[in-house]
Amino acid sequence: MFSDIKEVSELKIYKNNEFAGILKRTPQGCEFLLSADFIAKISEPYFSYCIKKSDTPLIVQGDNLPHF
């Protein structure tokens, strides 16, 4: 385990026990990118309430994370 959460540079994100994408720390904030396999499998237009299904990374500036 990590001794400091700031050591974490990326996290694997899952939805319904299926790998969905990667959340990465950037110098400006964070970036969330859905995997191509996940995009192809899900039928709904949204990953979550606020995140549309897209192959374009969701980039968030500052200290906040995307609304999952």
Buried (B, 14 or more C-beta within 10 A) or exposed (E): EEEEEEEEEEBEBEBEEEEBBBBBBEEEBBBBBBBEEBBEEBEEEEBBEEBEBBEEBBBBEEEEEBEE
